[in-house]
Amino acid sequence: NRLTDRAAETTLTRLTPMQLGTYASQQSALTIGRFTKVKATSRVGDQLFSESVAFCDPSFLEMFSFQSDFMGKPVTFENDVRGILLTAQSASRLFPNEKAIGKDLWLSMDGLEGSFQVVDIIEDVPENTSFHFDIMLPFSFYEALRSEEAEWTHWIDATFVKSETSQKQTLDLLNGFLSQQNKVNESRSVLEYQLVDVWQWPSQVLSLQDNRFQGVLHPASVIGTISSAIFVLILACINYINTNINLIGRRMKEIALRKTLGASEQQLGGQLLIENLSLLLVASIIAVFIGYYLFPAYNAMFQFNIVQFSSLNWGTFAVSVLAVITIVLFFGVYVPC
C-alpha cells in the first residue's frame, strides 16, 4: 500500500485491509491468499506455552510449498472446522512423547478461546523464510475474531495475489476498491495499491512501514562477508607464492639435475602443478570438515543460519571449491613459475 500521512507525503506499508481479500477473491482472474499473525497462549495439561499463531486462507497453502512432515504431501486444513496445523518444532515441544496428529490443543487469543484438533504437521520452514509461526489456523477464524471490524477498518499483515492477467490489469482490479476502502478510512486513505513480485519481496520488506516479516541480510552484511572472503583468498595466494618460492629455492639442485637429464620446462611446471593440486585437494577436504564443526558457532552470531550443510547444493559447492583451487594454483604456483 502507498498511504497518505499527515505531512501529505507517501509511505509504503505492507499492511492491507482484511476485506480487500474478500472482495478481490470474487474476481475469477485472481487467487487471493491472506496472511496475518497474533500472539496466543496454548495449554497442554497443566502447562502453558506462548505461541505465534498464523491465520491464512487455504489458497495461501497452495501458493507456497508447505509440506507435511509425515506424508511429504502439501498440507491442507482438510475442511476441518476446528482443524489446526503445527510446525514440526512446535509439535515436538507441545507433545514430546506422543504423536501430535489427532490431539486436542486449547488456545486463547484476542478474546477467542477453545479446543482445536491437530490435523497435520508442517515441515519446519527454512530459517531464511520471510514468515515464521508455531501454529496455523484457517483465516475464517480470524474473521470471526474481527467480526465487528469486518469491513475495511482492520488491517492484516499481507495479501498475496496470484493473477492470470497482466500486472497492470491486476492493479486496475485492486485499485477499483480504493474508493470503497477510503470511504471508511478517511484518516488513513490509500493512494494506490502496489504489486511486488514474490521473488523480490524479501529484499524490500525492510523498507516497509509496519513490517512484521523477516527480510534478507542488510546489503552491508553481504558485501562485507564477500569482501572478507576475497581478501582472505588474496592473502592465501600471497602466502602460497612465498611458500612456493622458498620451496623452489631449496629444490634448485633437483630441478637442475632433471633439466640435465632432459626434462623440459613444461614437464617441470606440470610436476609442480600436480604436486600442489594434490596438496590443495587434501587441504580443501580438511577445510570442509573443519567448517562443518565451526559453522554452528558462526551461525550463532545471527538470528538465522547463514550456512546449513544439510541443505547445501553440493554441485554448486563443488564448483566453488574447484574455482578457489584453480585461482590459488594459478596465482600461487603458475605465476611464480
N, C-alpha and C positions, 0 to 999 in steps of 0.2 A: 504493500500500500504506500501511496505518497499522500501524506496527511498535511493539512494546513495547521500551523501552530499560531500562537498569539502574536508572534512577530511577523506574521504574514509570510513566513518562509516555508519551505517544504522540508519534510522529514520523512525518511524512509523507515518503515517499520515492518516487521514480519507478521504482525497481528492481522487477522482478518475477522470480519463479523461471522458469528456462528451461523446465522441464517443464510449467508451467501451460498454455502454448500447445498442447503435445502433447495433453493431456487435454481442454482446453476445445474444441479443434477437432473432437473426436469428437461434440460436441453439434451436431445438424443445424441448430439455430436460430442458431448462432454461426459467424462467419467470423473467424479469428484471423490477425493479421499481426505477427510478432515482428521486432524491430529491435535490433541492437547493433553496436558499433564496436570495432575494435582497431587498433593501430599495426602496420605491416608495412614490409618492405623489398622493393622491386621492382628488377629488373635488366633492362636492355636493352643488349645487347652488353657493353661493359666499364663502363657507367655504372650507378650505384646511386642509387635515389631513396627518400625516406621517404614513405610513403603512409598515408592514413586509409582503412581498409577497412571497409565496412559489410556485414553479413550480414542478409538478410531473407527471409521467406517469399514465395513467388510471389504470394500474396494481398495482401501489402503493396504490391506494384506496382499492384494493381488499386484499392486504397483511395485512392491519391494519384496526381496527374497527372504522371507521369514520361513525357516524350515522347522519341521517337527524334530525334536531331539530324539525321538524313538523311531518314528516311521520314515524319516527322511523326506517326507512329502510336504507341500505347502500347508501351513496351518490355517484353520478357519475356526469360527465360533460355533460351527455345526448347528446353527439355528437353535441353540440352547438359550432360552430366555434369561437364564442366570448363569450362563457359562462364562468362565474367565480363562485367560492364558497366563501361564507363569514362565519366566525365563528359567533356564536350567539352574542358574546360580541361586535364584530365589527359591526354587523348588527344593534344592538340597538344604537350604537354610531353614525353610519352614517345616519340611518333612524329611529330616535327615536319615531316618531309619525305615522309611516306608515309601511305597510308590505314591506319588502325588496325584496322578490322574484318578478322578472319581472322588477325591477327598473334598470335604466342605471347608470353606475358609470364610471366617467372619471379617467383614471390612466396615470401617467407619470413615466417612469422608464428606465434608461440606454439608452436614446435616442428613446425609443418607447413610444408613447402616443396615446390614443384613447379612445373610449367609449366601455365599456363592459356591458353585461347584467348578473344580478344575477340569477342563475338558481336553487340554493338551499342554505340552511343554515346548517352549520355543528354544531352539539352539541359542546360546549366548551370542549376541551380536558382537562383531569386532570392536575393539576399543576406539578405533578411529571413525566409528559411525556417528552421525550427527545427532541422533536421538537415542537416549538410553532410558530404560524403565525397568521396574521389577514385575509389574502386573499389567495386563492389558484387558480392557473391557470394551464391549460394543459402544459406539458413540450414542446409541439410543439412551443409555443410562445417564450420560452426561446431559442430554437434552431434558431428561426427567429432573435432574438436579437443578437445571436452569429454566424450568418451565415458565417462570414469571418473566424471564428475560429472553424469551424465545424469538422475539422479532429481530431487531438489528442492534440492540443496545449491549449485547455481550460479545466479547472478543475472545477468540481462541488462538492457539499457538500458530497454526498454519493450515492452509487449504491447498492440497496438491491437486493439480488438474492434468488429466490425460485427454488429449483432444485429437479428433480425426480431421480437424480443419487446420488452416494456417494459423500462425501466431496472431496475425492481425485480426482475423475473423474471431478467434477465441477472445481476444481482448475486447472486441466490439460487443460480444455477447456478455462478458462480465461487466463492462462499463455501463451496460444497459440497466444495471441495478443501482447505479450510483444515486440517482435522484430519490429512489425509494429509501436507500440507506441514509442519505444525508438529511432526509426529512425528519428522521427520529434521532439523528446525531448532530444537531446543529453545533454543539460545542467541539465536535471532533469530525468535521466534514472531511471528505476524501476527494482529492483532486482526480485521481485515476488509480486504476489497478495496474500492476506490472507483473509480467511473467518472467521468471528466471529459470533457465534450463537446469534440470536437476543435477547435471554434472558440474555446473558452475556454481550452484547454490552454496556448497560448503565454504568456498573461498570468499563469499560475500556476506555470510551471516554475522561476522564480527563487526561489520559496519552498519548493522541494522539496529534501530532503537527497539527496546523491549525484547531483545533476543534471548531465548532460552535454549538454543541449540548449540551443540559443540561445533566449532569451526575448525579449520585447518591451522597448522602452526603459523605463527607470525612470520612474514617473509624474512625478517632479520634472522630468525632461528634457522630457517632453511639455508639461507645464503651463508650464515656463519658456520654451520656444520659442514657444508660442502667446501667452503674455503679452508677450513681447518684440515679436512681430509686431503685437499690438494697440496697444501703446504707440507703436511706430513709426508706425502708421496714424494714431493720435491726433495725434502730433507733425506729421505731414504735413498733416492737416486744419487745425491751428492755423497752420502756416506759410502754407497756401493762403489762409486767411481774411485774414491780414495782407497777403499779396501782393495779393489782390483789392481790399481796402480802399484800398491805395495806388494801384492802377491806376484804380479808380473815381474817386478824388480827382483824378487827373490828367486824367480824361475828363469832368469836370463840364461843361465848355463844350459838348462833343459831345452829352452827354445833354440839357442844357438846350435846345440847338438842335433836337434831334429831338422833344422834348416840345412846343416851339413850333410845329413843323411838324405836330403832331397825333399823334405816337406815344404809345401807351398804356403803362402800367406793365408790362402783360403782354408787350407786344412787346419792350420794353427788357430785361425779365428773360429772355425767350426767346432774345434775341440773345446775352446774356451766357452763358446755359447752353450754347448751341450752340458758341460760341467756346471755352469751357472744356472741353466734351466733346471737341472736336477735339484740343485740347492734351493731354488725358488719354489719348486713344486713341494718339496718337503716343508719349507718354511710356511707355505700357504696352508697346507694341511694342519700344521701345528697352530697357525693363527686362527683357523676356523674352530678348532677345539677350545682354544683359549677364549675366543669371542663367545662361544656357546655358554661358558660359565660366567663371563664378565658382563654380557648384555643385560641380564636382570638388574644388576647394580646401576647400569647406565639408564635403563628404563625407569628406575625408581626416582630419577630426578624429575620426571614428568608425570602428568596426571594420567597419561595413557602410554601404552607400549609403543616405542619407536620401531623396534625390530622384534619380530616373533619368528624364531626358526621353524616353528611348526607350520607357518603359513607362507614361507618363502617360495617364490617362484625359482626353483632350483636351476632351471635353464638360464634365466637371466642372471642368477647369481654366478653360475659357472662362467658365462661370457664375461662378466665383470672381473672375476678373478684372473681369467686369461688376459684380459685387456691390461690389468695392472702389471702382470708378469711381463707382458710384451713391452710396456713402457719402461719398466725397470731394466729389462735386458738391453733395450736399445740405448738408453741414456747411461746405464751403469756399466755395460760391457762393450757394446759395439762401438759407441763413440770414442771411449778411451783407446780401444784397439786401433 
